[in-house]
């Protein structure tokens, strides 16, 4: 039962991230849900939220460790490189709000 609750919590967090956070490619905004990255981000940050280890640095480290394939896999770029600064801040705010309300 607890595992089901965690799965639901991660899915809810992923949906929130996917709807609000985007990468910027040539001034095009590609939301993380459309890029199929929202679940990866949610899964990686969820343990930080559960263990109260959420800091800007830990989130930046996670974003730095998520590779994004470009050009059919010809190149990989860390997710942090594709997020505008405002989206990074929005992600931190979203995660802090989520942590407060859990």
C-alpha positions as MATLAB code, in Angstrom:
seq = 'XXXXXXXXXXXXXXXXXXXXXXXXXXXXXXXXXXXXXXXXXXXXXXXXXXXXXXXXXXXXXXXXXXXXXXXXXXXXXXXXXXXXXXXXXXXXXXXXXXXXXX';
ca = [
       0.000    0.000    0.000;
       2.797    2.436    0.860;
       4.495    1.726   -2.457;
       1.248    2.613   -4.242;
       1.111    5.911   -2.336;
       4.700    6.722   -3.355;
       3.912    5.895   -6.984;
       0.876    8.165   -6.903;
       2.868   10.956   -5.257;
       5.628   10.707   -7.869;
       3.048   10.698  -10.671;
       1.331   13.782   -9.236;
       4.668   15.560   -8.861;
       5.645   14.534  -12.406;
       2.384   15.953  -13.768;
       2.976   19.254  -11.976;
       6.557   19.455  -13.273;
       5.513   18.457  -16.784;
       2.857   21.154  -17.032;
       4.960   24.009  -15.662;
       8.625   23.482  -16.519;
      10.024   23.661  -20.037;
      13.255   23.530  -21.953;
      14.081   26.297  -24.390;
      15.366   25.263  -27.811;
      15.764   28.066  -30.369;
      13.148   30.100  -28.462;
      10.698   27.186  -28.584;
       9.284   26.107  -25.235;
       9.099   22.337  -24.951;
       7.389   21.365  -21.714;
       8.997   18.494  -19.850;
       5.858   16.376  -20.240;
       6.096   16.728  -24.034;
       9.809   15.903  -23.909;
       9.059   12.852  -21.690;
      11.417   14.146  -18.999;
       8.914   15.038  -16.265;
       8.788   11.559  -14.710;
      12.582   11.263  -14.665;
      12.894   14.586  -12.849;
      10.110   13.711  -10.395;
      11.606   10.308   -9.569;
      15.028   11.819   -8.915;
      13.850   14.717   -6.736;
      11.199   12.787   -4.804;
      13.668   11.237   -2.371;
      15.052   14.717   -1.641;
      11.561   15.856   -0.729;
      10.888   12.835    1.453;
      14.192   13.181    3.314;
      14.051   16.981    3.638;
      17.291   17.336    1.642;
      15.879   19.782   -0.884;
      18.338   22.567   -1.663;
      19.031   24.548   -4.782;
      22.404   22.827   -5.136;
      20.973   19.314   -4.888;
      18.316   20.088   -7.501;
      20.930   21.631   -9.821;
      23.088   18.518   -9.394;
      20.153   16.297  -10.330;
      19.375   18.408  -13.404;
      23.040   18.276  -14.370;
      22.948   14.456  -14.191;
      19.915   14.012  -16.484;
      21.093   13.618  -20.083;
      18.882   14.881  -22.914;
      19.436   13.271  -26.300;
      19.535   15.604  -29.284;
      19.683   14.839  -32.980;
      18.486   11.270  -32.617;
      21.116   10.544  -30.004;
      24.027   12.140  -31.830;
      24.591   14.456  -28.900;
      23.659   14.508  -25.227;
      23.249   17.685  -23.202;
      22.587   17.920  -19.466;
      19.011   19.025  -18.749;
      20.320   21.986  -16.736;
      21.796   23.416  -19.958;
      18.369   23.543  -21.611;
      16.338   25.058  -18.777;
      16.065   28.841  -18.737;
      16.982   30.376  -15.384;
      13.348   31.294  -14.749;
      12.322   27.644  -15.168;
      15.016   26.573  -12.728;
      13.617   29.005  -10.184;
      10.050   27.911  -10.956;
      11.066   24.282  -10.432;
      12.597   25.103   -7.060;
       9.473   27.025   -6.034;
       7.246   24.165   -7.199;
       9.292   21.620   -5.229;
       9.333   23.771   -2.097;
       5.563   24.208   -2.321;
       5.097   20.481   -2.843;
       7.266   19.746    0.191;
       5.271   22.154    2.365;
       1.940   20.633    1.340;
       2.799   16.945    1.679;
];
